[in-house]
Amino acid sequence: MSSATLSFKVPSAHGPQPVTVSYARVGHGAPLLLLHGIGHHRQAWDPVVDILAADRDVIAVDLPGFGASPALPQPLAYDLPTTTAVFGALCEALELERPHVAGNSLGGLIALELGRERLVRSVTALSPAGFWSEAERRYAFGVLLAMRGISRRLPLPLVEQLSRSAAGRTALTSTIYARPARRAPEAVVAETRALAGATGFAATLAAGATVRFTDDIPGIPVTVAWGSRDRLLVPRQGVRAKQIMPKARLVRLPGCGHCPMNDDPALVARVILDGSRD
């Protein structure tokens, strides 16, 4: 899977701003953009990429300020309109005309917004943010802040030691995975470091405090999938998403947590492929 960085201009009220994004690309077929959640990185999609790449031109992206992508330049904000503009400009720079998009958590919310703006041809959102009650949002943000704090306090040798055992991987990642022992030790180390080093984390979380997704997305296929064991954004939020987008396909992912790509790669890949048929 080849990785690269791309610099391009994003329109803003202050004039075009330079943004650099890191991404990896593999496969052939219709283009499919993959967007990860807050504090994560594009490698969250690794368990499903090879399956998807057999039928799709897969572009897995590090969101600005996460993974290997640098922070957004001043004066760009980490809000939903700016992030949507960034990905619209990225697709233009990569010459992707209305790709399919799949996103998880924050990435799912961005994917839905790209669909609402008609910048993509289909949306698959896995446990997307934005369908919470205020109490559910406060809970999720509290958990995320705690995870961030732990990741920044743990010394790297301790993270490496914990990742070598199933019990240690469970301690580090059970909030987002229903089957954390399945995660590879090196992947757990890498994503713990990614969370600790995410320059866009605080600003993105702050911008999300008032976010609610309240619009239907008529005219394009939308799939919303939720893990039955999601401990961060509870599954009843999927019912709210269906009420807001009545024509969307709502899929239950049995035995999966908040980041289901690791818990059941075959099921998640099938949901994404089914949702991105031309």
C-alpha positions as a Markdown table, in Angstrom:
| # | Residue | x | y | z |
|---|---|---|---|---|
| 1 | Met | 0.0 | 0.0 | 0.0 |
| 2 | Ser | 1.8 | 3.1 | -1.2 |
| 3 | Ser | 1.7 | 6.2 | 1.0 |
| 4 | Ala | 2.2 | 9.8 | 0.1 |
| 5 | Thr | 1.6 | 13.4 | 1.1 |
| 6 | Leu | -0.3 | 16.0 | -0.9 |
| 7 | Ser | -0.3 | 19.8 | -0.5 |
| 8 | Phe | -3.2 | 21.8 | -1.8 |
| 9 | Lys | -5.1 | 25.0 | -1.2 |
| 10 | Val | -8.4 | 25.2 | 0.8 |
| 11 | Pro | -10.7 | 28.2 | 0.3 |
| 12 | Ser | -11.5 | 30.2 | 3.4 |
| 13 | Ala | -12.8 | 33.6 | 4.5 |
| 14 | His | -9.1 | 34.6 | 4.8 |
| 15 | Gly | -8.2 | 33.5 | 1.3 |
| 16 | Pro | -6.8 | 30.1 | 0.1 |
| 17 | Gln | -4.9 | 28.3 | 2.8 |
| 18 | Pro | -2.2 | 25.6 | 2.3 |
| 19 | Val | -3.1 | 22.2 | 3.7 |
| 20 | Thr | -1.0 | 19.0 | 3.6 |
| 21 | Val | -2.5 | 15.6 | 4.0 |
| 22 | Ser | -0.9 | 12.2 | 4.3 |
| 23 | Tyr | -2.7 | 9.3 | 2.7 |
| 24 | Ala | -2.2 | 5.7 | 1.4 |
| 25 | Arg | -3.7 | 4.4 | -1.8 |
| 26 | Val | -4.2 | 0.8 | -3.1 |
| 27 | Gly | -6.5 | -1.2 | -5.3 |
| 28 | His | -8.5 | -0.7 | -8.4 |
| 29 | Gly | -12.1 | 0.1 | -9.3 |
| 30 | Ala | -14.4 | 2.9 | -8.2 |
| 31 | Pro | -12.6 | 5.3 | -5.8 |
| 32 | Leu | -13.4 | 4.9 | -2.1 |
| 33 | Leu | -12.3 | 7.4 | 0.5 |
| 34 | Leu | -11.7 | 6.1 | 4.1 |
| 35 | Leu | -11.9 | 8.5 | 7.1 |
| 36 | His | -10.9 | 7.6 | 10.6 |
| 37 | Gly | -12.1 | 8.8 | 14.0 |
| 38 | Ile | -10.8 | 11.4 | 16.4 |
| 39 | Gly | -7.4 | 10.5 | 17.9 |
| 40 | His | -6.9 | 7.6 | 15.5 |
| 41 | His | -5.0 | 7.4 | 12.2 |
| 42 | Arg | -5.6 | 5.8 | 8.8 |
| 43 | Gln | -4.1 | 2.5 | 9.9 |
| 44 | Ala | -7.4 | 1.9 | 11.7 |
| 45 | Trp | -8.6 | 0.7 | 8.4 |
| 46 | Asp | -5.8 | -1.8 | 7.8 |
| 47 | Pro | -7.9 | -4.9 | 8.7 |
| 48 | Val | -10.3 | -4.2 | 5.8 |
| 49 | Val | -8.1 | -2.5 | 3.2 |
| 50 | Asp | -7.0 | -5.6 | 1.4 |
| 51 | Ile | -10.6 | -6.9 | 1.1 |
| 52 | Leu | -11.8 | -3.5 | -0.2 |
| 53 | Ala | -8.9 | -3.1 | -2.6 |
| 54 | Ala | -9.9 | -6.1 | -4.6 |
| 55 | Asp | -12.9 | -4.1 | -5.9 |
| 56 | Arg | -12.2 | -0.4 | -5.0 |
| 57 | Asp | -9.5 | 2.2 | -5.5 |
| 58 | Val | -9.0 | 2.7 | -1.8 |
| 59 | Ile | -7.7 | 6.1 | -0.4 |
| 60 | Ala | -7.2 | 6.0 | 3.4 |
| 61 | Val | -6.5 | 9.4 | 4.7 |
| 62 | Asp | -5.0 | 10.8 | 7.9 |
| 63 | Leu | -7.3 | 13.7 | 9.0 |
| 64 | Pro | -5.4 | 17.1 | 9.4 |
| 65 | Gly | -3.8 | 17.1 | 12.8 |
| 66 | Phe | -3.9 | 13.3 | 13.2 |
| 67 | Gly | -1.6 | 10.5 | 12.2 |
| 68 | Ala | 1.0 | 11.7 | 9.8 |
| 69 | Ser | -1.0 | 14.8 | 8.6 |
| 70 | Pro | 0.3 | 18.1 | 9.9 |
| 71 | Ala | -2.0 | 20.4 | 11.8 |
| 72 | Leu | -4.2 | 22.9 | 10.0 |
| 73 | Pro | -2.6 | 26.3 | 9.4 |
| 74 | Gln | -3.9 | 29.3 | 11.2 |
| 75 | Pro | -6.6 | 30.7 | 10.7 |
| 76 | Leu | -8.4 | 27.4 | 9.7 |
| 77 | Ala | -10.6 | 25.9 | 12.4 |
| 78 | Tyr | -11.2 | 22.3 | 13.1 |
| 79 | Asp | -14.9 | 22.6 | 12.6 |
| 80 | Leu | -17.1 | 20.6 | 10.3 |
| 81 | Pro | -17.4 | 23.2 | 7.5 |
| 82 | Thr | -13.6 | 23.5 | 7.3 |
| 83 | Thr | -13.0 | 19.8 | 7.4 |
| 84 | Thr | -15.6 | 19.3 | 4.6 |
| 85 | Ala | -13.8 | 22.0 | 2.5 |
| 86 | Val | -10.5 | 20.2 | 3.1 |
| 87 | Phe | -11.8 | 16.9 | 1.8 |
| 88 | Gly | -13.5 | 18.6 | -1.1 |
| 89 | Ala | -10.2 | 20.2 | -2.1 |
| 90 | Leu | -8.4 | 16.9 | -1.5 |
| 91 | Cys | -10.7 | 15.1 | -3.9 |
| 92 | Glu | -10.2 | 17.8 | -6.5 |
| 93 | Ala | -6.4 | 17.6 | -6.1 |
| 94 | Leu | -6.5 | 13.8 | -6.5 |
| 95 | Glu | -8.9 | 14.2 | -9.4 |
| 96 | Leu | -11.5 | 12.1 | -7.6 |
| 97 | Glu | -14.9 | 13.0 | -9.0 |
| 98 | Arg | -17.5 | 12.2 | -6.3 |
| 99 | Pro | -15.9 | 9.2 | -4.8 |
| 100 | His | -17.6 | 6.8 | -2.5 |
| 101 | Val | -16.8 | 7.5 | 1.2 |
| 102 | Ala | -16.8 | 5.4 | 4.4 |
| 103 | Gly | -16.0 | 6.9 | 7.8 |
| 104 | Asn | -15.9 | 5.8 | 11.4 |
| 105 | Ser | -16.9 | 8.0 | 14.3 |
| 106 | Leu | -15.7 | 11.5 | 13.5 |
| 107 | Gly | -14.9 | 10.2 | 10.0 |
| 108 | Gly | -18.5 | 9.0 | 9.7 |
| 109 | Leu | -19.8 | 12.4 | 10.6 |
| 110 | Ile | -17.5 | 14.0 | 8.0 |
| 111 | Ala | -18.6 | 11.4 | 5.4 |
| 112 | Leu | -22.3 | 12.3 | 6.0 |
| 113 | Glu | -21.5 | 16.0 | 5.7 |
| 114 | Leu | -19.7 | 15.2 | 2.4 |
| 115 | Gly | -22.8 | 13.4 | 1.3 |
| 116 | Arg | -25.1 | 16.3 | 2.3 |
| 117 | Glu | -22.9 | 18.6 | 0.2 |
| 118 | Arg | -23.2 | 16.2 | -2.7 |
| 119 | Leu | -19.4 | 15.8 | -2.9 |
| 120 | Val | -19.6 | 12.0 | -2.9 |
| 121 | Arg | -21.7 | 9.4 | -4.6 |
| 122 | Ser | -22.4 | 7.2 | -1.5 |
| 123 | Val | -21.8 | 7.2 | 2.2 |
| 124 | Thr | -21.1 | 4.4 | 4.6 |
| 125 | Ala | -20.9 | 5.7 | 8.2 |
| 126 | Leu | -19.7 | 3.4 | 11.0 |
| 127 | Ser | -20.9 | 4.6 | 14.4 |
| 128 | Pro | -20.9 | 8.2 | 13.2 |
| 129 | Ala | -20.6 | 11.1 | 15.7 |
| 130 | Gly | -23.4 | 13.7 | 15.9 |
| 131 | Phe | -26.5 | 11.6 | 16.8 |
| 132 | Trp | -26.0 | 11.8 | 20.5 |
| 133 | Ser | -28.1 | 13.3 | 23.3 |
| 134 | Glu | -26.3 | 15.9 | 25.4 |
| 135 | Ala | -25.7 | 13.4 | 28.2 |
| 136 | Glu | -24.3 | 10.9 | 25.7 |
| 137 | Arg | -22.0 | 13.5 | 24.2 |
| 138 | Arg | -20.6 | 14.5 | 27.6 |
| 139 | Tyr | -20.0 | 10.9 | 28.4 |
| 140 | Ala | -18.2 | 10.2 | 25.1 |
| 141 | Phe | -16.1 | 13.3 | 25.4 |
| 142 | Gly | -15.1 | 12.4 | 28.9 |
| 143 | Val | -14.0 | 9.0 | 27.8 |
| 144 | Leu | -12.0 | 10.4 | 24.9 |
| 145 | Leu | -10.3 | 12.9 | 27.2 |
| 146 | Ala | -9.4 | 10.2 | 29.6 |
| 147 | Met | -8.0 | 8.0 | 26.8 |
| 148 | Arg | -6.0 | 10.9 | 25.6 |
| 149 | Gly | -4.6 | 11.7 | 29.0 |
| 150 | Ile | -3.6 | 8.1 | 29.6 |
| 151 | Ser | -1.9 | 7.8 | 26.2 |
| 152 | Arg | 0.1 | 10.9 | 26.9 |
| 153 | Arg | 1.2 | 9.8 | 30.4 |
| 154 | Leu | 2.2 | 6.3 | 29.6 |
| 155 | Pro | 5.9 | 5.9 | 28.7 |
| 156 | Leu | 6.5 | 4.2 | 25.4 |
| 157 | Pro | 8.3 | 1.2 | 27.0 |
| 158 | Leu | 5.3 | 0.5 | 29.2 |
| 159 | Val | 2.9 | 0.7 | 26.2 |
| 160 | Glu | 5.1 | -1.7 | 24.3 |
| 161 | Gln | 5.2 | -4.1 | 27.3 |
| 162 | Leu | 1.4 | -3.9 | 27.7 |
| 163 | Ser | 0.8 | -4.5 | 24.0 |
| 164 | Arg | 2.6 | -7.9 | 24.1 |
| 165 | Ser | -0.2 | -9.5 | 26.1 |
| 166 | Ala | -3.9 | -9.9 | 25.4 |
| 167 | Ala | -4.7 | -8.5 | 28.8 |
| 168 | Gly | -2.5 | -5.5 | 28.1 |
| 169 | Arg | -4.1 | -4.8 | 24.8 |
| 170 | Thr | -7.5 | -5.1 | 26.4 |
| 171 | Ala | -6.5 | -2.5 | 29.0 |
| 172 | Leu | -5.3 | -0.1 | 26.3 |
| 173 | Thr | -8.0 | -0.5 | 23.7 |
| 174 | Ser | -11.2 | -2.1 | 25.1 |
| 175 | Thr | -13.1 | 1.2 | 24.9 |
| 176 | Ile | -13.0 | 1.1 | 21.1 |
| 177 | Tyr | -12.7 | -2.6 | 20.3 |
| 178 | Ala | -15.0 | -5.4 | 21.4 |
| 179 | Arg | -12.3 | -7.9 | 20.7 |
| 180 | Pro | -9.1 | -6.0 | 21.7 |
| 181 | Ala | -7.0 | -9.1 | 22.0 |
| 182 | Arg | -7.2 | -9.5 | 18.2 |
| 183 | Arg | -5.4 | -6.2 | 17.6 |
| 184 | Ala | -1.8 | -6.7 | 16.7 |
| 185 | Pro | 0.7 | -5.5 | 19.4 |
| 186 | Glu | 2.5 | -3.2 | 17.0 |
| 187 | Ala | -0.9 | -1.7 | 15.9 |
| 188 | Val | -1.8 | -1.0 | 19.6 |
| 189 | Val | 1.5 | 0.8 | 20.1 |
| 190 | Ala | 1.1 | 2.8 | 17.0 |
| 191 | Glu | -2.4 | 4.0 | 17.7 |
| 192 | Thr | -1.6 | 4.8 | 21.3 |
| 193 | Arg | 1.2 | 7.0 | 20.1 |
| 194 | Ala | -1.1 | 8.5 | 17.4 |
| 195 | Leu | -3.6 | 9.5 | 20.1 |
| 196 | Ala | -0.9 | 11.0 | 22.3 |
| 197 | Gly | 0.6 | 13.0 | 19.5 |
| 198 | Ala | -2.6 | 14.2 | 17.7 |
| 199 | Thr | -2.1 | 17.9 | 17.3 |
| 200 | Gly | -5.7 | 18.4 | 16.2 |
| 201 | Phe | -7.3 | 16.5 | 19.1 |
| 202 | Ala | -8.2 | 19.3 | 21.5 |
| 203 | Ala | -9.5 | 21.7 | 18.8 |
| 204 | Thr | -11.5 | 19.0 | 17.1 |
| 205 | Leu | -13.1 | 17.9 | 20.3 |
| 206 | Ala | -14.0 | 21.5 | 21.3 |
| 207 | Ala | -15.5 | 22.1 | 17.9 |
| 208 | Gly | -17.7 | 19.0 | 18.3 |
| 209 | Ala | -19.3 | 20.2 | 21.5 |
| 210 | Thr | -22.2 | 21.8 | 19.6 |
| 211 | Val | -22.4 | 19.4 | 16.6 |
| 212 | Arg | -25.7 | 17.6 | 15.8 |
| 213 | Phe | -26.4 | 16.0 | 12.5 |
| 214 | Thr | -30.0 | 16.9 | 11.7 |
| 215 | Asp | -30.4 | 16.8 | 7.9 |
| 216 | Asp | -31.6 | 14.0 | 5.6 |
| 217 | Ile | -29.4 | 13.2 | 2.6 |
| 218 | Pro | -31.8 | 12.4 | -0.2 |
| 219 | Gly | -30.5 | 11.4 | -3.6 |
| 220 | Ile | -27.5 | 9.2 | -2.7 |
| 221 | Pro | -27.2 | 5.8 | -1.0 |
| 222 | Val | -26.5 | 6.1 | 2.7 |
| 223 | Thr | -25.6 | 3.2 | 5.0 |
| 224 | Val | -25.3 | 3.7 | 8.8 |
| 225 | Ala | -23.8 | 0.7 | 10.6 |
| 226 | Trp | -23.4 | 0.3 | 14.4 |
| 227 | Gly | -21.6 | -2.2 | 16.5 |
| 228 | Ser | -23.8 | -4.0 | 19.0 |
| 229 | Arg | -21.1 | -3.6 | 21.6 |
| 230 | Asp | -20.1 | 0.0 | 21.0 |
| 231 | Arg | -19.2 | 1.4 | 24.4 |
| 232 | Leu | -18.4 | 4.9 | 23.3 |
| 233 | Leu | -21.4 | 5.9 | 21.1 |
| 234 | Val | -24.1 | 3.6 | 22.2 |
| 235 | Pro | -26.1 | 1.7 | 19.5 |
| 236 | Arg | -29.4 | 3.6 | 20.1 |
| 237 | Gln | -27.9 | 6.5 | 18.4 |
| 238 | Gly | -28.2 | 4.5 | 15.2 |
| 239 | Val | -32.0 | 4.5 | 15.6 |
| 240 | Arg | -31.9 | 8.3 | 15.8 |
| 241 | Ala | -29.8 | 8.4 | 12.6 |
| 242 | Lys | -32.5 | 6.3 | 10.9 |
| 243 | Gln | -35.2 | 8.7 | 12.1 |
| 244 | Ile | -33.3 | 11.6 | 10.6 |
| 245 | Met | -32.4 | 9.8 | 7.4 |
| 246 | Pro | -35.4 | 7.5 | 6.8 |
| 247 | Lys | -34.2 | 6.2 | 3.5 |
| 248 | Ala | -30.7 | 5.2 | 4.9 |
| 249 | Arg | -29.9 | 1.6 | 5.4 |
| 250 | Leu | -29.3 | 0.8 | 9.1 |
| 251 | Val | -27.1 | -2.2 | 9.7 |
| 252 | Arg | -26.3 | -3.9 | 13.0 |
| 253 | Leu | -22.8 | -5.2 | 13.4 |
| 254 | Pro | -23.1 | -8.1 | 16.0 |
| 255 | Gly | -20.3 | -8.4 | 18.4 |
| 256 | Cys | -18.5 | -5.3 | 17.2 |
| 257 | Gly | -17.3 | -2.2 | 19.1 |
| 258 | His | -16.9 | 1.4 | 18.2 |
| 259 | Cys | -14.2 | 0.7 | 15.7 |
| 260 | Pro | -15.6 | -2.4 | 14.1 |
| 261 | Met | -13.0 | -2.8 | 11.3 |
| 262 | Asn | -10.8 | -4.8 | 13.7 |
| 263 | Asp | -13.6 | -6.8 | 15.4 |
| 264 | Asp | -15.1 | -8.3 | 12.2 |
| 265 | Pro | -13.2 | -7.2 | 9.1 |
| 266 | Ala | -15.1 | -9.4 | 6.7 |
| 267 | Leu | -18.5 | -8.1 | 7.8 |
| 268 | Val | -17.4 | -4.5 | 7.8 |
| 269 | Ala | -15.9 | -4.8 | 4.3 |
| 270 | Arg | -19.0 | -6.4 | 3.0 |
| 271 | Val | -21.2 | -3.6 | 4.4 |
| 272 | Ile | -18.9 | -1.0 | 2.8 |
| 273 | Leu | -18.8 | -2.8 | -0.5 |
| 274 | Asp | -22.6 | -3.2 | -0.5 |
| 275 | Gly | -23.1 | 0.4 | 0.3 |
| 276 | Ser | -20.7 | 1.7 | -2.4 |
| 277 | Arg | -22.1 | -0.1 | -5.5 |
| 278 | Asp | -22.3 | 2.0 | -8.6 |
